[in-house]
Amino acid sequence: MPRHIVRLILLLVAAGVVALLSIRFFTVESFYRYGHYRGDSVAEIAADKPNFKGVAFCQSCHAERVAEWSKGAHNRPEAGKVVTCEGCHGAAASRRPHGVVAASMAGAEHPKDLKMEVPADTRQLCTLCHERTAGRPAEQPQIVVADHAGAQQCSVCHNPHSPKLASAAAATSAGNAGAGKAKAAACAGCHGAEGIGKDLPGPTLAGQNEAYFIEAMKAYANGARKDAMMSPAARGLSNQDLADLAAYYAAQKCQSSLAGSRQASAAAAKCVACHGADGVSANRAWPHLVGFSKAHLVDALQAYKSGARKDPMMAGVLKTMSDAEIDGAAAYYAAATCR
């Protein structure tokens, strides 16, 4: 056999021996136990602390928020639509640095040492799912951001934990306006003979949305709202009485003296999306503010801010408003009288 062939064979054998020794001494013992990877990594990964802790982890401290979320549009597993706490607030834990198995539980964890994110710019967050795009399924609620509420944050009108607004058709009445007129005689002393309460102690009810009127009266009746005069009066009314009164007042005319196109004052800017620049709401579940006195509005807004009146949407708006801003917003809408 030629000498150069012998040398080539010896070189290949030597390379093979080096390769086998390298595999023996430089490859970790568990490599290829289950496949083309290190088998011990399976146990290490399983022992690692997960970043996401789940809703149950949040519930012990934030039961009220979780209760709002669980009944809202963000928790609809039957429709495949679930947005959990950590989807908006970030992960409740953080993993260890890779490669140190003993430190697998050493990462930061809320509430001990991890500060959760409270989104400040909800327009950037909510539009990830709700901005209108060409390929987005029609059943997903979508908005054109520029036309929806201008530069206002989503949280001005939407409770982020239960964002779906009350339906425009919510609590509509099947009342009789004629019967309501007779029943309204008892209310005329404070709210006016035709529901126009100018220079009277009570707010104007003419043109008021039926759904809002009924819900407000029920709140007085069950104690959610407290008023020395309204609470006992509401408790004496049946559901049919409320429906009839709502139908009567909704049928009365009260055109706002403020132009709908006018620029609201800076203090009232947060109110416009729901209550209009002229004090006329676009949703039947929200009140018109036409004919409400400044004192009445200030008292109502302060009650929402303090929690004496319960409404997640109003509480969200008012938590960022100072007393001076509340006073300014009330003064602006107090100018919206009937004409």
C-alpha positions as CSV (number, residue, x, y, z in Angstrom):
1,M,0.0,0.0,0.0
2,P,1.4,3.4,-0.9
3,R,2.9,5.3,2.0
4,H,0.8,8.4,1.6
5,I,-2.4,6.2,1.8
6,V,-1.2,4.7,5.1
7,R,-0.5,8.2,6.5
8,L,-4.0,9.3,5.5
9,I,-5.6,6.4,7.2
10,L,-3.6,6.9,10.3
11,L,-4.6,10.6,10.3
12,L,-8.3,9.8,10.0
13,V,-8.0,7.2,12.8
14,A,-6.3,9.8,15.0
15,A,-9.0,12.4,14.3
16,G,-11.7,9.8,15.2
17,V,-10.0,9.0,18.5
18,V,-9.7,12.7,19.3
19,A,-13.4,13.2,18.5
20,L,-14.4,10.3,20.7
21,L,-12.3,11.5,23.6
22,S,-13.7,15.0,23.1
23,I,-17.3,13.7,23.3
24,R,-16.4,11.7,26.4
25,F,-14.7,14.5,28.3
26,F,-16.2,17.7,27.0
27,T,-19.9,16.8,26.5
28,V,-22.1,17.1,29.6
29,E,-23.4,13.8,31.0
30,S,-27.1,14.5,30.3
31,F,-26.7,15.5,26.7
32,Y,-28.9,13.5,24.3
33,R,-30.7,11.8,27.2
34,Y,-34.1,12.8,25.7
35,G,-33.0,14.4,22.4
36,H,-30.4,16.7,21.0
37,Y,-30.2,18.9,24.1
38,R,-29.0,18.7,27.7
39,G,-31.4,16.5,29.6
40,D,-30.9,18.1,33.0
41,S,-32.2,21.4,31.5
42,V,-35.7,20.0,31.7
43,A,-35.7,19.8,35.5
44,E,-34.0,23.3,35.7
45,I,-36.6,24.9,33.5
46,A,-39.4,23.2,35.5
47,A,-37.9,24.5,38.7
48,D,-37.6,28.1,37.4
49,K,-40.1,30.6,38.8
50,P,-42.7,31.7,36.2
51,N,-43.0,35.4,35.3
52,F,-46.8,35.4,35.2
53,K,-48.6,34.6,38.4
54,G,-52.2,34.7,37.3
55,V,-55.4,36.4,38.5
56,A,-55.6,34.4,41.7
57,F,-52.3,36.0,42.9
58,C,-53.8,39.5,42.4
59,Q,-57.1,38.7,44.0
60,S,-56.0,38.5,47.7
61,C,-55.1,42.2,47.6
62,H,-57.2,43.6,44.8
63,A,-60.5,41.7,45.3
64,E,-62.7,44.7,44.3
65,R,-60.8,45.2,41.0
66,V,-60.8,41.5,40.2
67,A,-64.6,41.4,40.9
68,E,-65.1,44.2,38.4
69,W,-62.9,42.5,35.8
70,S,-64.5,39.1,36.3
71,K,-68.0,40.5,35.3
72,G,-66.7,42.6,32.5
73,A,-65.9,42.4,28.8
74,H,-62.3,41.5,29.4
75,N,-63.2,38.2,31.0
76,R,-65.2,36.3,28.4
77,P,-63.6,32.8,28.1
78,E,-66.6,31.5,26.2
79,A,-65.8,34.0,23.4
80,G,-62.0,33.5,23.7
81,K,-61.6,37.0,25.0
82,V,-59.7,37.2,28.2
83,V,-57.4,40.0,29.2
84,T,-55.9,39.3,32.6
85,C,-54.3,41.7,35.2
86,E,-50.8,41.1,34.0
87,G,-51.7,41.8,30.4
88,C,-51.9,45.5,31.3
89,H,-49.9,45.8,34.5
90,G,-47.0,43.6,33.5
91,A,-45.7,40.3,35.0
92,A,-46.1,39.9,38.8
93,A,-42.7,38.2,39.1
94,S,-39.3,38.1,37.4
95,R,-37.1,35.1,36.7
96,R,-33.6,34.5,38.0
97,P,-30.5,35.1,35.9
98,H,-30.0,32.0,33.7
99,G,-27.6,29.4,34.7
100,V,-27.9,29.4,38.5
101,V,-30.4,26.7,39.5
102,A,-30.1,27.4,43.2
103,A,-31.3,31.0,42.7
104,S,-34.4,30.0,40.7
105,M,-36.8,31.6,43.2
106,A,-34.6,34.7,43.8
107,G,-36.3,37.0,41.3
108,A,-38.3,40.0,42.3
109,E,-41.9,39.5,43.2
110,H,-44.9,41.8,43.7
111,P,-45.8,43.2,46.2
112,K,-42.4,42.6,48.0
113,D,-40.0,44.3,45.7
114,L,-41.5,44.6,42.2
115,K,-43.3,47.7,41.2
116,M,-46.2,46.9,39.0
117,E,-46.9,49.2,36.0
118,V,-50.0,51.4,36.1
119,P,-50.5,52.5,32.5
120,A,-50.5,56.2,32.2
121,D,-51.2,56.4,28.4
122,T,-54.3,54.2,28.1
123,R,-54.7,55.3,24.4
124,Q,-51.6,53.4,23.5
125,L,-52.6,50.4,25.5
126,C,-56.3,50.0,24.6
127,T,-55.8,50.7,20.9
128,L,-53.6,47.6,20.6
129,C,-56.9,45.6,20.5
130,H,-59.5,48.3,19.7
131,E,-58.1,50.6,17.0
132,R,-59.9,50.0,13.7
133,T,-57.8,48.1,11.3
134,A,-58.6,46.5,7.9
135,G,-58.0,42.9,9.0
136,R,-59.5,43.0,12.5
137,P,-62.7,40.8,12.9
138,A,-65.9,42.9,12.9
139,E,-67.0,41.4,16.2
140,Q,-64.1,43.0,18.0
141,P,-65.1,46.5,19.2
142,Q,-63.1,49.0,17.2
143,I,-62.7,52.8,17.1
144,V,-61.1,55.4,14.9
145,V,-58.9,57.0,17.5
146,A,-59.0,60.5,16.1
147,D,-62.8,60.6,15.9
148,H,-63.6,58.7,19.0
149,A,-62.6,61.1,21.9
150,G,-59.8,63.2,20.5
151,A,-56.8,63.2,22.8
152,Q,-58.6,62.1,25.9
153,Q,-57.5,59.1,27.7
154,C,-59.7,56.0,27.5
155,S,-59.9,55.8,31.3
156,V,-61.8,59.1,31.3
157,C,-65.0,57.3,30.1
158,H,-64.1,53.6,30.6
159,N,-63.4,51.8,33.8
160,P,-60.3,49.9,32.7
161,H,-61.2,46.8,34.7
162,S,-64.7,46.6,33.2
163,P,-64.6,48.9,30.1
164,K,-67.9,48.2,28.4
165,L,-70.1,51.3,28.8
166,A,-73.7,51.1,29.8
167,S,-75.8,50.4,26.7
168,A,-77.8,53.3,25.2
169,A,-80.9,51.2,25.5
170,A,-80.2,50.1,29.1
171,A,-83.1,50.4,31.5
172,T,-85.4,51.9,29.0
173,S,-88.9,52.3,30.4
174,A,-92.3,51.2,29.2
175,G,-93.9,54.0,31.0
176,N,-97.0,56.1,30.2
177,A,-96.2,59.8,29.9
178,G,-99.8,60.7,30.6
179,A,-99.9,58.8,33.8
180,G,-96.5,60.2,34.6
181,K,-97.8,63.8,34.3
182,A,-100.3,63.2,37.1
183,K,-97.6,61.6,39.3
184,A,-95.2,64.4,38.6
185,A,-97.4,66.9,40.4
186,A,-95.8,65.9,43.7
187,C,-92.4,66.7,42.3
188,A,-93.3,70.1,40.9
189,G,-92.4,72.0,44.1
190,C,-88.7,71.2,43.6
191,H,-88.4,70.4,39.9
192,G,-91.0,72.6,38.2
193,A,-94.5,72.0,36.8
194,E,-93.0,70.7,33.5
195,G,-89.7,69.6,34.9
196,I,-87.9,72.9,34.5
197,G,-86.4,73.7,37.8
198,K,-85.1,77.2,37.2
199,D,-84.9,79.1,40.5
200,L,-86.1,76.0,42.3
201,P,-84.2,73.7,44.7
202,G,-84.1,70.7,42.5
203,P,-82.5,70.2,39.1
204,T,-84.3,70.4,35.8
205,L,-85.8,67.0,34.7
206,A,-87.3,68.1,31.4
207,G,-85.8,66.1,28.6
208,Q,-83.8,63.9,31.0
209,N,-82.8,60.4,29.7
210,E,-85.2,57.8,30.9
211,A,-82.6,55.2,31.7
212,Y,-80.6,57.6,33.8
213,F,-83.7,58.9,35.7
214,I,-84.8,55.4,36.6
215,E,-81.3,54.3,37.8
216,A,-80.9,57.5,39.8
217,M,-84.3,57.0,41.5
218,K,-83.5,53.4,42.3
219,A,-80.2,54.5,43.8
220,Y,-82.0,56.9,46.1
221,A,-84.5,54.1,47.1
222,N,-81.8,51.5,47.9
223,G,-79.5,53.9,49.7
224,A,-76.7,54.0,47.1
225,R,-77.5,57.7,47.0
226,K,-78.5,59.6,50.1
227,D,-80.7,62.7,50.2
228,A,-83.0,63.8,53.0
229,M,-85.9,64.5,50.6
230,M,-85.3,62.2,47.6
231,S,-84.5,59.0,49.5
232,P,-87.9,58.7,51.2
233,A,-89.7,59.9,48.1
234,A,-88.0,57.3,45.9
235,R,-88.8,54.5,48.3
236,G,-92.5,55.3,48.0
237,L,-92.5,54.7,44.2
238,S,-93.1,51.4,42.3
239,N,-91.2,50.4,39.2
240,Q,-94.2,51.4,37.1
241,D,-94.3,54.8,38.9
242,L,-90.7,55.3,37.9
243,A,-91.3,54.3,34.3
244,D,-94.2,56.7,34.0
245,L,-92.3,59.6,35.5
246,A,-89.3,58.9,33.3
247,A,-91.5,58.8,30.2
248,Y,-93.2,62.1,31.2
249,Y,-90.0,64.0,31.9
250,A,-88.2,62.6,28.8
251,A,-91.0,64.0,26.7
252,Q,-90.7,67.5,28.0
253,K,-88.7,70.0,26.0
254,C,-85.5,71.6,27.3
255,Q,-83.1,72.8,24.6
256,S,-79.7,73.8,25.9
257,S,-78.7,77.4,25.8
258,L,-75.1,76.3,25.1
259,A,-74.2,75.6,21.5
260,G,-73.1,72.0,21.0
261,S,-70.2,73.2,18.9
262,R,-68.7,75.5,21.5
263,Q,-65.4,74.9,23.1
264,A,-65.9,73.7,26.7
265,S,-63.9,75.3,29.5
266,A,-60.6,73.6,30.4
267,A,-62.2,72.4,33.7
268,A,-65.1,70.7,31.8
269,A,-63.0,69.2,29.1
270,K,-63.0,65.7,30.8
271,C,-66.8,65.8,30.9
272,V,-67.5,66.6,27.2
273,A,-67.1,63.0,25.8
274,C,-70.0,61.8,27.9
275,H,-72.1,64.9,28.6
276,G,-71.5,67.0,25.6
277,A,-70.3,70.5,25.3
278,D,-73.9,71.7,25.5
279,G,-74.8,69.4,28.5
280,V,-76.7,66.9,26.3
281,S,-75.5,63.3,26.7
282,A,-75.2,61.0,23.7
283,N,-76.0,57.9,25.7
284,R,-79.4,57.3,27.3
285,A,-77.8,55.8,30.4
286,W,-75.9,59.1,31.2
287,P,-77.6,62.3,32.4
288,H,-78.1,65.5,30.5
289,L,-76.7,68.3,32.6
290,V,-79.0,71.0,31.2
291,G,-80.7,72.8,34.0
292,F,-78.5,71.5,36.8
293,S,-77.5,74.2,39.3
294,K,-73.9,74.7,40.2
295,A,-74.5,73.7,43.8
296,H,-76.2,70.5,42.8
297,L,-73.4,69.6,40.4
298,V,-70.6,70.4,42.9
299,D,-72.4,68.2,45.5
300,A,-72.8,65.3,43.1
301,L,-69.2,65.5,41.8
302,Q,-67.8,65.6,45.3
303,A,-70.0,62.6,46.2
304,Y,-68.6,60.6,43.3
305,K,-65.0,61.7,44.2
306,S,-65.4,60.7,47.9
307,G,-67.2,57.4,47.1
308,A,-70.5,58.5,48.7
309,R,-71.9,57.8,45.2
310,K,-70.6,54.7,43.6
311,D,-69.8,54.8,39.9
312,P,-66.5,53.4,38.6
313,M,-66.5,55.7,35.5
314,M,-67.2,58.8,37.5
315,A,-64.7,57.8,40.2
316,G,-62.0,57.3,37.5
317,V,-62.6,60.8,36.1
318,L,-62.8,62.6,39.4
319,K,-59.8,61.1,41.1
320,T,-57.6,63.4,38.9
321,M,-59.8,66.5,39.3
322,S,-59.0,69.1,42.0
323,D,-61.7,70.9,43.9
324,A,-61.1,74.0,41.8
325,E,-61.6,72.0,38.6
326,I,-64.8,70.5,40.0
327,D,-66.0,74.0,40.7
328,G,-65.1,75.1,37.2
329,A,-66.8,72.2,35.5
330,A,-70.0,72.8,37.6
331,A,-69.9,76.5,36.7
332,Y,-69.6,75.7,33.0
333,Y,-72.6,73.3,32.9
334,A,-74.7,75.4,35.2
335,A,-74.8,77.9,32.3
336,A,-76.6,75.2,30.2
337,T,-80.1,76.3,31.0
338,C,-83.3,75.6,29.1
339,R,-84.4,78.0,26.4
